[in-house]
Amino acid sequence: MIGLLRGRVLVKQPPSLLLEVNGVGYEVEAPMSTFYDLPDGDQEVVLYIHMMVRDDAHSLFGFIRESDRALFRSLLKVNSVGGKMALAILSGMSSDEFSLFIQSGDVKALCRLPGVGKKTAERLIIEMRDRLDRIEAASPLLAASGSASQAGSADADAVSALVALGYKAPEASRMVSAVFEAGMDTETLIRIALQNKAKG
């Protein structure tokens, strides 16, 4: 099983990236919290990896922080939460915010995440409380910070990323349009759109 990869990011197209390791390109899915913290340019990056093996696919999920991978793995143990929803949760709010909403039992805040309805939110609160205590004891959860993106159509790329994270296309378009300003890069735009949605 692959647990860690060290290499250069060749392509960033949230929520996917292409990581080149010794001449081999690995396609890795990652939450926006990881994209925000990726280094600029040609610098080497280390990603903690969770490898998911299914009959139809082998998927790699990458995280800048081991604590985020631990949270991701805990989320996968919750009934009805798969890799896509776990990524959406880690992208839609910081680990600190998620922990706060779980501990306070804030169903409404969790329901703002794509694909999370009332029943799923309640299940998350019940099943994640004890697990979060164990994760935080091992490694404090950190909020995400910003980073630069690749050139391109930032607003279109941001909408595509939000759709890939589980939002419906019209909703993703509204989220981006509400916060778009000239000169914004893709990852900044996604971060602000998600923050604006969380406040919503």
N, CA and C atoms as an extended XYZ file, in Angstrom:
600
Properties=species:S:1:pos:R:3:atomname:S:1:resname:S:1:resid:I:1 pbc="F F F"
N         0.838       -1.208        0.000 N   MET     1
C         0.000        0.000        0.000 CA  MET     1
C         0.867        1.250        0.000 C   MET     1
N         0.447        2.260       -0.719 N   ILE     2
C         1.183        3.526       -0.782 CA  ILE     2
C         0.743        4.403        0.385 C   ILE     2
N         1.692        4.853        1.196 N   GLY     3
C         1.376        5.690        2.351 CA  GLY     3
C         1.882        7.105        2.236 C   GLY     3
N         2.870        7.339        1.352 N   LEU     4
C         3.452        8.680        1.211 CA  LEU     4
C         4.109        8.788       -0.161 C   LEU     4
N         3.985        9.949       -0.779 N   LEU     5
C         4.651       10.228       -2.056 CA  LEU     5
C         5.378       11.561       -1.962 C   LEU     5
N         6.602       11.588       -2.504 N   ARG     6
C         7.375       12.827       -2.546 CA  ARG     6
C         7.705       13.113       -4.018 C   ARG     6
N         7.322       14.285       -4.508 N   GLY     7
C         7.587       14.601       -5.905 CA  GLY     7
C         7.171       16.012       -6.265 C   GLY     7
N         7.046       16.249       -7.580 N   ARG     8
C         6.678       17.577       -8.089 CA  ARG     8
C         5.278       17.530       -8.682 C   ARG     8
N         4.504       18.561       -8.408 N   VAL     9
C         3.156       18.647       -8.964 CA  VAL     9
C         3.247       19.181      -10.390 C   VAL     9
N         2.839       18.362      -11.359 N   LEU    10
C         2.884       18.762      -12.761 CA  LEU    10
C         1.592       19.445      -13.202 C   LEU    10
N         0.476       18.960      -12.712 N   VAL    11
C        -0.831       19.498      -13.109 CA  VAL    11
C        -1.704       19.639      -11.873 C   VAL    11
N        -2.367       20.787      -11.756 N   LYS    12
C        -3.339       21.017      -10.685 CA  LYS    12
C        -4.687       21.308      -11.320 C   LYS    12
N        -5.636       20.422      -11.104 N   GLN    13
C        -7.000       20.618      -11.600 CA  GLN    13
C        -7.959       20.121      -10.527 C   GLN    13
N        -8.182       20.959       -9.501 N   PRO    14
C        -8.959       20.527       -8.341 CA  PRO    14
C       -10.250       19.813       -8.729 C   PRO    14
N       -10.546       18.676       -8.062 N   PRO    15
C        -9.847       18.140       -6.889 CA  PRO    15
C        -8.744       17.131       -7.227 C   PRO    15
N        -8.247       17.138       -8.470 N   SER    16
C        -7.205       16.188       -8.865 CA  SER    16
C        -5.886       16.894       -9.122 C   SER    16
N        -4.795       16.166       -8.917 N   LEU    17
C        -3.474       16.666       -9.284 CA  LEU    17
C        -2.645       15.507       -9.817 C   LEU    17
N        -1.631       15.843      -10.610 N   LEU    18
C        -0.708       14.851      -11.157 CA  LEU    18
C         0.644       15.073      -10.503 C   LEU    18
N         1.090       14.073       -9.751 N   LEU    19
C         2.340       14.167       -9.003 CA  LEU    19
C         3.390       13.278       -9.660 C   LEU    19
N         4.504       13.896      -10.077 N   GLU    20
C         5.583       13.144      -10.711 CA  GLU    20
C         6.602       12.716       -9.662 C   GLU    20
N         6.786       11.391       -9.536 N   VAL    21
C         7.722       10.820       -8.572 CA  VAL    21
C         8.710        9.925       -9.323 C   VAL    21
N         9.949       10.391       -9.442 N   ASN    22
C        10.990        9.610      -10.135 CA  ASN    22
C        10.548        9.146      -11.517 C   ASN    22
N         9.946       10.050      -12.271 N   GLY    23
C         9.549        9.744      -13.640 CA  GLY    23
C         8.199        9.074      -13.803 C   GLY    23
N         7.517        8.791      -12.689 N   VAL    24
C         6.192        8.169      -12.735 CA  VAL    24
C         5.153        9.191      -12.291 C   VAL    24
N         4.078        9.316      -13.063 N   GLY    25
C         3.025       10.265      -12.711 CA  GLY    25
C         1.883        9.590      -11.973 C   GLY    25
N         1.580       10.082      -10.781 N   TYR    26
C         0.487        9.550       -9.975 CA  TYR    26
C        -0.681       10.526       -9.989 C   TYR    26
N        -1.859       10.034      -10.351 N   GLU    27
C        -3.066       10.851      -10.274 CA  GLU    27
C        -3.615       10.758       -8.857 C   GLU    27
N        -3.718       11.904       -8.210 N   VAL    28
C        -4.103       11.954       -6.795 CA  VAL    28
C        -5.279       12.913       -6.627 C   VAL    28
N        -6.280       12.498       -5.886 N   GLU    29
C        -7.373       13.400       -5.523 CA  GLU    29
C        -7.057       14.002       -4.162 C   GLU    29
N        -7.366       15.269       -3.997 N   ALA    30
C        -7.013       15.956       -2.759 CA  ALA    30
C        -8.080       16.983       -2.389 C   ALA    30
N        -8.252       17.243       -1.097 N   PRO    31
C        -9.184       18.292       -0.677 CA  PRO    31
C        -8.588       19.666       -0.967 C   PRO    31
N        -9.426       20.679       -0.974 N   MET    32
C        -8.940       22.028       -1.270 CA  MET    32
C        -7.956       22.504       -0.206 C   MET    32
N        -8.064       22.011        1.022 N   SER    33
C        -7.113       22.406        2.058 CA  SER    33
C        -5.691       22.030        1.665 C   SER    33
N        -5.531       20.947        0.916 N   THR    34
C        -4.205       20.556        0.419 CA  THR    34
C        -3.782       21.451       -0.737 C   THR    34
N        -4.708       21.738       -1.656 N   PHE    35
C        -4.364       22.608       -2.786 CA  PHE    35
C        -3.907       23.988       -2.317 C   PHE    35
N        -4.557       24.518       -1.276 N   TYR    36
C        -4.186       25.840       -0.785 CA  TYR    36
C        -2.739       25.880       -0.306 C   TYR    36
N        -2.247       24.740        0.186 N   ASP    37
C        -0.917       24.705        0.789 CA  ASP    37
C         0.172       24.130       -0.114 C   ASP    37
N        -0.157       23.804       -1.354 N   LEU    38
C         0.869       23.298       -2.265 CA  LEU    38
C         1.887       24.394       -2.567 C   LEU    38
N         3.180       24.058       -2.646 N   PRO    39
C         4.199       25.076       -2.932 CA  PRO    39
C         4.088       25.599       -4.360 C   PRO    39
N         4.589       26.793       -4.582 N   ASP    40
C         4.583       27.383       -5.917 CA  ASP    40
C         5.671       26.753       -6.777 C   ASP    40
N         5.471       26.857       -8.096 N   GLY    41
C         6.527       26.487       -9.043 CA  GLY    41
C         6.905       25.020       -8.997 C   GLY    41
N         8.220       24.780       -9.077 N   ASP    42
C         8.755       23.439       -9.268 CA  ASP    42
C         9.247       22.812       -7.966 C   ASP    42
N         8.791       23.306       -6.845 N   GLN    43
C         9.277       22.786       -5.563 CA  GLN    43
C         8.719       21.395       -5.276 C   GLN    43
N         9.510       20.617       -4.540 N   GLU    44
C         9.094       19.275       -4.160 CA  GLU    44
C         8.033       19.346       -3.065 C   GLU    44
N         7.108       18.397       -3.093 N   VAL    45
C         6.052       18.343       -2.098 CA  VAL    45
C         5.938       16.914       -1.574 C   VAL    45
N         5.562       16.784       -0.317 N   VAL    46
C         5.323       15.476        0.290 CA  VAL    46
C         3.834       15.370        0.597 C   VAL    46
N         3.208       14.302        0.118 N   LEU    47
C         1.791       14.079        0.378 CA  LEU    47
C         1.603       12.769        1.136 C   LEU    47
N         0.812       12.830        2.197 N   TYR    48
C         0.388       11.613        2.882 CA  TYR    48
C        -0.743       11.005        2.052 C   TYR    48
N        -0.648        9.721        1.776 N   ILE    49
C        -1.552        9.079        0.831 CA  ILE    49
C        -2.463        8.065        1.509 C   ILE    49
N        -3.725        8.107        1.103 N   HIS    50
C        -4.651        7.022        1.429 CA  HIS    50
C        -4.999        6.336        0.117 C   HIS    50
N        -4.758        5.050        0.044 N   MET    51
C        -5.031        4.286       -1.177 CA  MET    51
C        -6.320        3.506       -1.000 C   MET    51
N        -7.251        3.719       -1.916 N   MET    52
C        -8.538        3.038       -1.860 CA  MET    52
C        -8.616        2.046       -3.017 C   MET    52
N        -8.804        0.790       -2.706 N   VAL    53
C        -8.857       -0.264       -3.719 CA  VAL    53
C       -10.282       -0.782       -3.834 C   VAL    53
N       -10.841       -0.668       -5.044 N   ARG    54
C       -12.161       -1.227       -5.331 CA  ARG    54
C       -12.039       -2.145       -6.536 C   ARG    54
N       -13.110       -2.866       -6.830 N   ASP    55
C       -13.080       -3.775       -7.976 CA  ASP    55
C       -12.832       -3.041       -9.282 C   ASP    55
N       -13.378       -1.823       -9.393 N   ASP    56
C       -13.303       -1.094      -10.659 CA  ASP    56
C       -12.221       -0.022      -10.697 C   ASP    56
N       -11.537        0.238       -9.592 N   ALA    57
C       -10.534        1.317       -9.594 CA  ALA    57
C        -9.627        1.255       -8.374 C   ALA    57
N        -8.416        1.755       -8.555 N   HIS    58
C        -7.499        2.016       -7.443 CA  HIS    58
C        -7.339        3.527       -7.370 C   HIS    58
N        -7.735        4.136       -6.278 N   SER    59
C        -7.709        5.593       -6.152 CA  SER    59
C        -6.730        6.021       -5.075 C   SER    59
N        -6.029        7.136       -5.351 N   LEU    60
C        -5.112        7.719       -4.375 CA  LEU    60
C        -5.666        9.054       -3.901 C   LEU    60
N        -5.669        9.264       -2.596 N   PHE    61
C        -6.090       10.530       -2.007 CA  PHE    61
C        -4.887       11.100       -1.255 C   PHE    61
N        -4.562       12.377       -1.515 N   GLY    62
C        -3.364       12.965       -0.947 CA  GLY    62
C        -3.653       14.127       -0.014 C   GLY    62
N        -2.803       14.280        1.009 N   PHE    63
C        -3.007       15.308        2.032 CA  PHE    63
C        -1.656       15.892        2.451 C   PHE    63
N        -1.600       17.211        2.587 N   ILE    64
C        -0.386       17.879        3.065 CA  ILE    64
C        -0.108       17.499        4.518 C   ILE    64
N        -1.177       17.394        5.312 N   ARG    65
C        -1.023       17.109        6.741 CA  ARG    65
C        -1.509       15.705        7.067 C   ARG    65
N        -0.768       15.013        7.897 N   GLU    66
C        -1.160       13.666        8.310 CA  GLU    66
C        -2.474       13.708        9.081 C   GLU    66
N        -2.713       14.793        9.826 N   SER    67
C        -3.957       14.908       10.594 CA  SER    67
C        -5.180       14.946        9.676 C   SER    67
N        -5.029       15.565        8.489 N   ASP    68
C        -6.137       15.584        7.530 CA  ASP    68
C        -6.396       14.185        6.979 C   ASP    68
N        -5.319       13.422        6.743 N   ARG    69
C        -5.504       12.043        6.283 CA  ARG    69
C        -6.200       11.218        7.365 C   ARG    69
N        -5.820       11.434        8.612 N   ALA    70
C        -6.452       10.711        9.719 CA  ALA    70
C        -7.941       11.026        9.790 C   ALA    70
N        -8.289       12.310        9.610 N   LEU    71
C        -9.695       12.704        9.621 CA  LEU    71
C       -10.436       12.078        8.440 C   LEU    71
N        -9.809       12.098        7.253 N   PHE    72
C       -10.386       11.487        6.063 CA  PHE    72
C       -10.689       10.008        6.311 C   PHE    72
N        -9.733        9.296        6.888 N   ARG    73
C        -9.915        7.869        7.149 CA  ARG    73
C       -11.028        7.625        8.165 C   ARG    73
N       -11.140        8.506        9.138 N   SER    74
C       -12.225        8.372       10.119 CA  SER    74
C       -13.578        8.615        9.470 C   SER    74
N       -13.632        9.584        8.563 N   LEU    75
C       -14.890        9.872        7.863 CA  LEU    75
C       -15.339        8.677        7.020 C   LEU    75
N       -14.384        7.960        6.421 N   LEU    76
C       -14.735        6.813        5.588 CA  LEU    76
C       -15.408        5.698        6.393 C   LEU    76
N       -15.196        5.694        7.701 N   LYS    77
C       -15.793        4.662        8.554 CA  LYS    77
C       -17.253        4.970        8.896 C   LYS    77
N       -17.666        6.196        8.593 N   VAL    78
C       -19.060        6.576        8.864 CA  VAL    78
C       -19.950        5.996        7.771 C   VAL    78
N       -21.025        5.383        8.159 N   ASN    79
C       -21.951        4.771        7.213 CA  ASN    79
C       -22.437        5.797        6.188 C   ASN    79
N       -22.355        5.457        4.916 N   SER    80
C       -22.807        6.253        3.763 CA  SER    80
C       -21.841        7.373        3.363 C   SER    80
N       -20.684        7.471        4.020 N   VAL    81
C       -19.679        8.464        3.625 CA  VAL    81
C       -18.586        7.768        2.816 C   VAL    81
N       -18.449        8.172        1.552 N   GLY    82
C       -17.407        7.629        0.686 CA  GLY    82
C       -16.299        8.642        0.476 C   GLY    82
N       -15.375        8.306       -0.414 N   GLY    83
C       -14.237        9.180       -0.666 CA  GLY    83
C       -14.631       10.557       -1.156 C   GLY    83
N       -15.612       10.624       -2.061 N   LYS    84
C       -16.026       11.908       -2.633 CA  LYS    84
C       -16.627       12.822       -1.561 C   LYS    84
N       -17.489       12.260       -0.706 N   MET    85
C       -18.093       13.080        0.337 CA  MET    85
C       -17.057       13.499        1.373 C   MET    85
N       -16.143       12.592        1.714 N   ALA    86
C       -15.100       12.937        2.682 CA  ALA    86
C       -14.233       14.079        2.155 C   ALA    86
N       -13.907       14.052        0.852 N   LEU    87
C       -13.145       15.155        0.250 CA  LEU    87
C       -13.945       16.447        0.302 C   LEU    87
N       -15.246       16.347        0.016 N   ALA    88
C       -16.093       17.546        0.031 CA  ALA    88
C       -16.143       18.156        1.426 C   ALA    88
N       -16.188       17.317        2.464 N   ILE    89
C       -16.208       17.813        3.842 CA  ILE    89
C       -14.909       18.545        4.155 C   ILE    89
N       -13.765       17.944        3.796 N   LEU    90
C       -12.469       18.567        4.073 CA  LEU    90
C       -12.239       19.813        3.216 C   LEU    90
N       -12.956       19.912        2.089 N   SER    91
C       -12.824       21.086        1.223 CA  SER    91
C       -13.779       22.198        1.631 C   SER    91
N       -14.930       21.818        2.176 N   GLY    92
C       -15.974       22.789        2.479 CA  GLY    92
C       -15.762       23.574        3.754 C   GLY    92
N       -14.919       23.047        4.651 N   MET    93
C       -14.619       23.755        5.898 CA  MET    93
C       -13.292       23.252        6.430 C   MET    93
N       -12.664       24.050        7.267 N   SER    94
C       -11.395       23.623        7.850 CA  SER    94
C       -11.640       22.495        8.840 C   SER    94
N       -10.592       21.765        9.161 N   SER    95
C       -10.699       20.687       10.149 CA  SER    95
C       -11.162       21.228       11.496 C   SER    95
N       -10.682       22.426       11.846 N   ASP    96
C       -11.093       23.045       13.107 CA  ASP    96
C       -12.594       23.336       13.121 C   ASP    96
N       -13.099       23.869       12.002 N   GLU    97
C       -14.533       24.169       11.922 CA  GLU    97
C       -15.359       22.900       12.003 C   GLU    97
N       -14.925       21.869       11.277 N   PHE    98
C       -15.639       20.600       11.290 CA  PHE    98
C       -15.694       20.038       12.712 C   PHE    98
N       -14.561       20.072       13.389 N   SER    99
C       -14.497       19.578       14.768 CA  SER    99
C       -15.460       20.350       15.665 C   SER    99
N       -15.483       21.672       15.510 N   LEU   100
C       -16.366       22.515       16.319 CA  LEU   100
C       -17.831       22.173       16.074 C   LEU   100
N       -18.207       21.999       14.782 N   PHE   101
C       -19.598       21.694       14.452 CA  PHE   101
C       -20.002       20.309       14.967 C   PHE   101
N       -19.064       19.357       14.931 N   ILE   102
C       -19.353       18.023       15.450 CA  ILE   102
C       -19.559       18.079       16.964 C   ILE   102
N       -18.627       18.737       17.654 N   GLN   103
C       -18.702       18.785       19.122 CA  GLN   103
C       -19.929       19.557       19.614 C   GLN   103
N       -20.339       20.577       18.850 N   SER   104
C       -21.496       21.380       19.253 CA  SER   104
C       -22.815       20.816       18.713 C   SER   104
N       -22.726       19.764       17.876 N   GLY   105
C       -23.935       19.162       17.325 CA  GLY   105
C       -24.667       20.067       16.356 C   GLY   105
N       -23.919       20.863       15.577 N   ASP   106
C       -24.519       21.845       14.670 CA  ASP   106
C       -24.917       21.183       13.342 C   ASP   106
N       -26.115       20.607       13.324 N   VAL   107
C       -26.615       19.905       12.129 CA  VAL   107
C       -26.744       20.871       10.953 C   VAL   107
N       -27.238       22.069       11.208 N   LYS   108
C       -27.482       23.045       10.144 CA  LYS   108
C       -26.196       23.386        9.400 C   LYS   108
N       -25.105       23.604       10.132 N   ALA   109
C       -23.832       23.949        9.505 CA  ALA   109
C       -23.311       22.802        8.642 C   ALA   109
N       -23.446       21.571        9.136 N   LEU   110
C       -22.978       20.414        8.371 CA  LEU   110
C       -23.814       20.192        7.117 C   LEU   110
N       -25.086       20.555        7.163 N   CYS   111
C       -25.971       20.372        6.010 CA  CYS   111
C       -25.630       21.317        4.857 C   CYS   111
N       -24.782       22.318        5.091 N   ARG   112
C       -24.361       23.205        4.010 CA  ARG   112
C       -23.354       22.525        3.084 C   ARG   112
N       -22.779       21.410        3.536 N   LEU   113
C       -21.817       20.682        2.717 CA  LEU   113
C       -22.548       19.902        1.629 C   LEU   113
N       -21.958       19.790        0.428 N   PRO   114
C       -22.639       19.084       -0.665 CA  PRO   114
C       -22.862       17.614       -0.329 C   PRO   114
N       -24.083       17.146       -0.560 N   GLY   115
C       -24.387       15.742       -0.335 CA  GLY   115
C       -24.706       15.381        1.093 C   GLY   115
N       -24.628       16.343        2.007 N   VAL   116
C       -24.895       16.069        3.428 CA  VAL   116
C       -26.294       16.568        3.780 C   VAL   116
N       -27.185       15.612        4.001 N   GLY   117
C       -28.529       15.940        4.452 CA  GLY   117
C       -28.624       15.838        5.962 C   GLY   117
N       -29.815       16.023        6.482 N   LYS   118
C       -29.990       16.034        7.935 CA  LYS   118
C       -29.589       14.707        8.571 C   LYS   118
N       -30.007       13.589        7.963 N   LYS   119
C       -29.694       12.280        8.536 CA  LYS   119
C       -28.195       12.014        8.533 C   LYS   119
N       -27.529       12.381        7.425 N   THR   120
C       -26.076       12.184        7.348 CA  THR   120
C       -25.363       13.064        8.361 C   THR   120
N       -25.829       14.320        8.505 N   ALA   121
C       -25.228       15.232        9.477 CA  ALA   121
C       -25.358       14.674       10.895 C   ALA   121
N       -26.538       14.166       11.223 N   GLU   122
C       -26.747       13.593       12.553 CA  GLU   122
C       -25.862       12.368       12.769 C   GLU   122
N       -25.710       11.555       11.710 N   ARG   123
C       -24.849       10.374       11.801 CA  ARG   123
C       -23.397       10.780       12.009 C   ARG   123
N       -22.967       11.821       11.292 N   LEU   124
C       -21.602       12.327       11.456 CA  LEU   124
C       -21.349       12.763       12.900 C   LEU   124
N       -22.290       13.489       13.459 N   ILE   125
C       -22.135       13.980       14.834 CA  ILE   125
C       -22.017       12.820       15.812 C   ILE   125
N       -22.886       11.829       15.668 N   ILE   126
C       -22.886       10.688       16.590 CA  ILE   126
C       -21.604        9.878       16.471 C   ILE   126
N       -21.195        9.585       15.211 N   GLU   127
C       -20.085        8.661       15.003 CA  GLU   127
C       -18.706        9.319       15.077 C   GLU   127
N       -18.647       10.648       14.851 N   MET   128
C       -17.332       11.296       14.776 CA  MET   128
C       -16.857       11.901       16.090 C   MET   128
N       -17.724       12.095       17.060 N   ARG   129
C       -17.324       12.782       18.299 CA  ARG   129
C       -16.133       12.105       18.975 C   ARG   129
N       -16.256       10.819       19.227 N   ASP   130
C       -15.170       10.103       19.905 CA  ASP   130
C       -13.923       10.012       19.034 C   ASP   130
N       -14.117        9.826       17.733 N   ARG   131
C       -12.977        9.699       16.822 CA  ARG   131
C       -12.188       11.003       16.740 C   ARG   131
N       -12.888       12.130       16.740 N   LEU   132
C       -12.202       13.422       16.682 CA  LEU   132
C       -11.326       13.633       17.911 C   LEU   132
N       -11.798       13.200       19.055 N   ASP   133
C       -10.993       13.335       20.278 CA  ASP   133
C        -9.673       12.591       20.126 C   ASP   133
N        -9.716       11.406       19.510 N   ARG   134
C        -8.502       10.614       19.335 CA  ARG   134
C        -7.562       11.260       18.316 C   ARG   134
N        -8.133       11.798       17.221 N   ILE   135
C        -7.307       12.443       16.194 CA  ILE   135
C        -6.620       13.676       16.761 C   ILE   135
N        -7.376       14.508       17.492 N   GLU   136
C        -6.828       15.746       18.036 CA  GLU   136
C        -5.774       15.475       19.100 C   GLU   136
N        -5.936       14.392       19.814 N   ALA   137
C        -4.943       14.045       20.826 CA  ALA   137
C        -3.621       13.666       20.173 C   ALA   137
N        -3.707       13.028       18.988 N   ALA   138
C        -2.500       12.601       18.292 CA  ALA   138
C        -1.839       13.751       17.549 C   ALA   138
N        -2.650       14.644       16.962 N   SER   139
C        -2.091       15.736       16.158 CA  SER   139
C        -3.130       16.830       16.012 C   SER   139
N        -2.879       18.054       16.499 N   PRO   140
C        -3.864       19.132       16.423 CA  PRO   140
C        -4.290       19.405       14.982 C   PRO   140
N        -5.576       19.607       14.783 N   LEU   141
C        -6.090       19.895       13.451 CA  LEU   141
C        -5.856       21.364       13.121 C   LEU   141
N        -5.377       21.594       11.897 N   LEU   142
C        -5.024       22.941       11.490 CA  LEU   142
C        -5.954       23.437       10.397 C   LEU   142
N        -6.252       24.716       10.430 N   ALA   143
C        -7.045       25.310        9.358 CA  ALA   143
C        -6.179       25.519        8.131 C   ALA   143
N        -6.843       25.586        6.969 N   ALA   144
C        -6.105       25.729        5.720 CA  ALA   144
C        -5.689       27.170        5.479 C   ALA   144
N        -4.623       27.341        4.685 N   SER   145
C        -4.198       28.680        4.275 CA  SER   145
C        -4.001       28.711        2.771 C   SER   145
N        -3.879       29.912        2.201 N   GLY   146
C        -3.907       30.071        0.754 CA  GLY   146
C        -2.624       29.744        0.036 C   GLY   146
N        -2.751       29.621       -1.310 N   SER   147
C        -1.627       29.302       -2.184 CA  SER   147
C        -1.998       29.696       -3.596 C   SER   147
N        -1.011       29.810       -4.453 N   ALA   148
C        -1.270       30.242       -5.826 CA  ALA   148
C        -1.746       29.087       -6.689 C   ALA   148
N        -2.384       29.419       -7.790 N   SER   149
C        -2.888       28.419       -8.723 CA  SER   149
C        -2.217       28.564      -10.078 C   SER   149
N        -2.529       27.642      -10.978 N   GLN   150
C        -2.006       27.732      -12.325 CA  GLN   150
C        -2.814       28.735      -13.132 C   GLN   150
N        -2.194       29.195      -14.223 N   ALA   151
C        -2.893       30.132      -15.091 CA  ALA   151
C        -4.050       29.421      -15.785 C   ALA   151
N        -5.037       30.173      -16.227 N   GLY   152
C        -6.176       29.589      -16.911 CA  GLY   152
C        -7.410       30.397      -16.579 C   GLY   152
N        -8.539       29.870      -16.954 N   SER   153
C        -9.809       30.523      -16.667 CA  SER   153
C       -10.201       30.184      -15.236 C   SER   153
N        -9.881       31.077      -14.325 N   ALA   154
C       -10.049       30.792      -12.900 CA  ALA   154
C       -11.498       30.501      -12.544 C   ALA   154
N       -12.448       31.293      -13.080 N   ASP   155
C       -13.837       31.089      -12.708 CA  ASP   155
C       -14.378       29.762      -13.237 C   ASP   155
N       -14.040       29.411      -14.488 N   ALA   156
C       -14.497       28.144      -15.061 CA  ALA   156
C       -13.873       26.964      -14.328 C   ALA   156
N       -12.584       27.071      -14.010 N   ASP   157
C       -11.903       25.993      -13.287 CA  ASP   157
C       -12.494       25.830      -11.888 C   ASP   157
N       -12.837       26.955      -11.270 N   ALA   158
C       -13.422       26.902       -9.927 CA  ALA   158
C       -14.787       26.222       -9.956 C   ALA   158
N       -15.605       26.548      -10.953 N   VAL   159
C       -16.918       25.909      -11.085 CA  VAL   159
C       -16.744       24.407      -11.296 C   VAL   159
N       -15.803       24.017      -12.158 N   SER   160
C       -15.556       22.593      -12.418 CA  SER   160
C       -15.125       21.870      -11.144 C   SER   160
N       -14.274       22.520      -10.362 N   ALA   161
C       -13.802       21.911       -9.118 CA  ALA   161
C       -14.951       21.717       -8.133 C   ALA   161
N       -15.821       22.711       -8.010 N   LEU   162
C       -16.949       22.609       -7.094 CA  LEU   162
C       -17.922       21.516       -7.527 C   LEU   162
N       -18.118       21.384       -8.838 N   VAL   163
C       -18.970       20.309       -9.357 CA  VAL   163
C       -18.351       18.954       -9.020 C   VAL   163
N       -17.025       18.848       -9.189 N   ALA   164
C       -16.326       17.598       -8.875 CA  ALA   164
C       -16.419       17.273       -7.386 C   ALA   164
N       -16.562       18.303       -6.552 N   LEU   165
C       -16.683       18.098       -5.110 CA  LEU   165
C       -18.114       17.764       -4.679 C   LEU   165
N       -19.050       17.799       -5.636 N   GLY   166
C       -20.402       17.370       -5.303 CA  GLY   166
C       -21.495       18.411       -5.428 C   GLY   166
N       -21.133       19.672       -5.732 N   TYR   167
C       -22.159       20.698       -5.912 CA  TYR   167
C       -22.794       20.574       -7.297 C   TYR   167
N       -24.064       20.910       -7.415 N   LYS   168
C       -24.722       20.950       -8.719 CA  LYS   168
C       -24.158       22.119       -9.520 C   LYS   168
N       -24.085       21.949      -10.845 N   ALA   169
C       -23.469       22.963      -11.702 CA  ALA   169
C       -24.072       24.361      -11.523 C   ALA   169
N       -25.403       24.510      -11.503 N   PRO   170
C       -25.960       25.864      -11.322 CA  PRO   170
C       -25.559       26.483       -9.980 C   PRO   170
N       -25.569       25.652       -8.924 N   GLU   171
C       -25.191       26.156       -7.606 CA  GLU   171
C       -23.719       26.555       -7.587 C   GLU   171
N       -22.859       25.713       -8.188 N   ALA   172
C       -21.427       26.021       -8.247 CA  ALA   172
C       -21.191       27.330       -8.987 C   ALA   172
N       -21.914       27.529      -10.079 N   SER   173
C       -21.778       28.757      -10.857 CA  SER   173
C       -22.192       29.982      -10.040 C   SER   173
N       -23.291       29.853       -9.285 N   ARG   174
C       -23.745       30.965       -8.436 CA  ARG   174
C       -22.723       31.266       -7.346 C   ARG   174
N       -22.173       30.214       -6.745 N   MET   175
C       -21.184       30.390       -5.683 CA  MET   175
C       -19.969       31.163       -6.182 C   MET   175
N       -19.507       30.811       -7.383 N   VAL   176
C       -18.323       31.466       -7.947 CA  VAL   176
C       -18.646       32.891       -8.369 C   VAL   176
N       -19.778       33.064       -9.028 N   SER   177
C       -20.159       34.407       -9.497 CA  SER   177
C       -20.317       35.390       -8.339 C   SER   177
N       -20.770       34.895       -7.196 N   ALA   178
C       -21.029       35.762       -6.042 CA  ALA   178
C       -19.751       36.362       -5.462 C   ALA   178
N       -18.612       35.705       -5.694 N   VAL   179
C       -17.376       36.174       -5.045 CA  VAL   179
C       -16.266       36.521       -6.049 C   VAL   179
N       -16.504       36.285       -7.328 N   PHE   180
C       -15.434       36.465       -8.321 CA  PHE   180
C       -15.016       37.930       -8.454 C   PHE   180
N       -13.707       38.129       -8.467 N   GLU   181
C       -13.130       39.434       -8.763 CA  GLU   181
C       -11.974       39.232       -9.731 C   GLU   181
N       -11.775       40.198      -10.612 N   ALA   182
C       -10.692       40.094      -11.595 CA  ALA   182
C        -9.352       39.894      -10.901 C   ALA   182
N        -8.557       39.001      -11.439 N   GLY   183
C        -7.229       38.762      -10.892 CA  GLY   183
C        -7.152       37.617       -9.904 C   GLY   183
N        -8.300       37.084       -9.509 N   MET   184
C        -8.298       35.961       -8.566 CA  MET   184
C        -7.778       34.705       -9.256 C   MET   184
N        -6.946       33.921       -8.532 N   ASP   185
C        -6.564       32.626       -9.081 CA  ASP   185
C        -7.599       31.595       -8.648 C   ASP   185
N        -7.507       30.409       -9.253 N   THR   186
C        -8.541       29.384       -9.056 CA  THR   186
C        -8.711       28.994       -7.599 C   THR   186
N        -7.601       28.704       -6.919 N   GLU   187
C        -7.713       28.187       -5.557 CA  GLU   187
C        -8.235       29.232       -4.582 C   GLU   187
N        -7.839       30.501       -4.784 N   THR   188
C        -8.374       31.581       -3.947 CA  THR   188
C        -9.880       31.702       -4.163 C   THR   188
N       -10.283       31.610       -5.408 N   LEU   189
C       -11.701       31.723       -5.755 CA  LEU   189
C       -12.509       30.590       -5.127 C   LEU   189
N       -11.974       29.362       -5.202 N   ILE   190
C       -12.670       28.217       -4.605 CA  ILE   190
C       -12.762       28.388       -3.095 C   ILE   190
N       -11.660       28.806       -2.487 N   ARG   191
C       -11.642       28.956       -1.029 CA  ARG   191
C       -12.679       29.979       -0.570 C   ARG   191
N       -12.720       31.133       -1.240 N   ILE   192
C       -13.653       32.186       -0.830 CA  ILE   192
C       -15.095       31.759       -1.098 C   ILE   192
N       -15.322       31.062       -2.218 N   ALA   193
C       -16.672       30.580       -2.527 CA  ALA   193
C       -17.153       29.597       -1.472 C   ALA   193
N       -16.270       28.694       -1.040 N   LEU   194
C       -16.624       27.721       -0.006 CA  LEU   194
C       -16.850       28.389        1.346 C   LEU   194
N       -16.005       29.377        1.653 N   GLN   195
C       -16.173       30.098        2.919 CA  GLN   195
C       -17.493       30.861        2.925 C   GLN   195
N       -17.821       31.477        1.796 N   ASN   196
C       -19.053       32.236        1.663 CA  ASN   196
C       -20.267       31.304        1.802 C   ASN   196
N       -20.148       30.103        1.225 N   LYS   197
C       -21.233       29.111        1.319 CA  LYS   197
C       -21.399       28.659        2.759 C   LYS   197
N       -20.289       28.456        3.460 N   ALA   198
C       -20.347       27.987        4.850 CA  ALA   198
C       -21.033       29.014        5.755 C   ALA   198
N       -20.842       30.301        5.431 N   LYS   199
C       -21.478       31.355        6.231 CA  LYS   199
C       -22.964       31.440        5.959 C   LYS   199
N       -23.333       30.976        4.729 N   GLY   200
C       -24.621       31.096        4.162 CA  GLY   200
C       -25.830       30.888        4.899 C   GLY   200
